Amino acid sequence: NSSLISLVVGVAVLRTLRKFSKEILIKWPNDIFLRNQKIGGILCESTINPSGQFRIIIGVGLNLLPVKGTFVSNFPVGSLFVEKIHWSDIDTSDLANNVKCAVNQFLSLGFAETLRVFNLYNWWRDRAVNIFDETRNTFIIQGVVGDIDKSGSLTVHTKRGVFKLNESGHYLRVLA
């Protein structure tokens, strides 16, 4: 399942960056957070080349320098600089190797290990949220976020039961 790759890559990035700070978490579906600030993101794009082979292009972006007053999706943008991490401290070949190993592990062993680690460091877990319909920008229901499930959906526990969010169609807002 190619939609799980961004979660797999997120865990690989998390493992690499937690060497510098134990406060780094993953925000479903593709963000890296440090102390409630977005410090990075993952973008995966799938293509089929002219010979019919399926390919996935993986991009990882990290904020290495301080950024003040910038917000993305109502979250302040932070940087690794807060942890006194200089860009040269991050071994990009180590990061690339961790991503490659994580993808290979996923392809050969499945999603179970990624699921376990993601849920352990899930930024959303136990947060009260409102769920909105992305197309109509309308409120749907309120709930408390749980874990991601084996399909990669984020679960939200509501009065009407468990609501599962996939990567499109809905967005969450944390309740104050």
N, C-alpha and C positions, 0 to 999 in steps of 0.2 A: 504494500500500500504506500504509494509515493507521498500521500499527505502526512504520513507519520515521520517522514524524513526530517522535517523542521524540528520536531520534538526530539528526535535522535541527535541531531546536530546541537540543539540546545543543551542537552545533557553533556555532550562532549565539551562544549564551551564552558559550561558550569564547572566541570571537573578541572579544566585547565585554570580557570580564574580563581577558584576557591583556594588555590595555593597562596594567593595574595590576600584574600579576605574571606572569612567564614560567613560573612553577611550577604554574600551574593546568592540570589534566588532566580528561578525561572518564572516568568509571567506568561502563561498560556496565551496565544499559541507560539509566539516567536520572539519574546523580549527577554533581555537580561537586566535584572534590577539589583541595585545596591542601595540599601536604606531608603526604600520607596522612591528611588529615582531611576529612570531608564538610563542605563549605561551602554546598551548595545542591542542589536537585533540580528535576526537570522532571516534570510530570504532564500527560498528554494524555488526553482522554476524547472518544470519538466518540458522536454522537447523530444521530438522524434527526428533523427537525422535523415538525410536523403536515402540512406540504405535501409531505413526502417528500424534502426536501433533506438531504444528508449534511453534517454540521457537525462540526468538531473544536474543542474547548475546550482551550486551552493555558494551563497555569499554570507559573510559574517562581518558586521560592522561594530566597532567598539569606539566609544568616546574616550579618548585618552587625555584630552585637555579640558580644563574647567570651562563650563558654559553656564552663565548666569541669566536667569529670567526667561529661559526657553522652556516651552511646554510641548509635549506630544500627547494627544488624546487625553488632555487634562492632567497629565503626569509631568512633574518637573524632570528636565533632562539633567543627568549628573555625569560624572566621569570617574575613571579609575584614579585620576590625579588626587582625589580626596584621600585615597589610601596611600598616598605618596608613592604610587607606582608610576615609573617613567615608561614611556612607550618601549624603550630598549630592554626593559625587564621582561617583556612578554616575548617568548620564543615562538615566532610565528610558525616555524617548522614543527615545533611540538604541538601547537594548536592544530595545524593541518593534519599531522599524524593522528592525533586524538580523534579528529572528525572522521578520517579514513577508517580507523579501527572501529569506531562506533557504528559507522554505516555497514562495514563488513560483518560485525557481530549481529546487527539487526537482520541483515540478509541471510545469515546462516543460522542464527539461533532464535530469531523472532524479537518481539517487542517487550517481553516480560521484564528484562533488566532495565531498559529505558523507562518503562512504566513505574517501576519501583523507585528509581532515583528521582524521576520527575516529581512524583507525588511526595517524596521526602522533602524536596526543596521548592514546592509549588507556592509561589507568591500569593495566589488567589485564595488558597485554602482557608476556610473559616471566616471569610469576609462576607459581610452582608452587602448584597448588591441589588440593583434594579436591572432587569433585562429589557432591552429595547429592540424593536424590529428595525433593522438597519435601513430597509427600503423606505418605510413610511415614517421613520424617526418617531415611533410611538412606543409608549410604555406597554410592556406585556405583563410582567409579574415580578414580584420581589422574592428573594431567597437568600440562602447561605451556600457559598461555594464549597464543594467537596473536592474530590480527586478527579484526575482524568481517568477514563475507562480504557479498556483494551482496544477500542476503536480510535482512541485519541481525542474523544469528545470530552469537554469539561462538564462535569455534573454540578447542577445547582439544585439544592433541596428546597422545595417550595411547599406551600400549604396544599397544593394539588398533586404533589408527588415530585419525582425527580425529572428535571428539565435538562436535556442534553444539548450542549452547544457544539456545533462543528465549526470549521474555520470561517464560515460566511453566513450572512443572513441576520445575525444578531450581534449586539455589543452590550457590554456591561458597564455600569457606573457604580463605584463604591459608594455606599451610604455614609454620610458624615457622622 
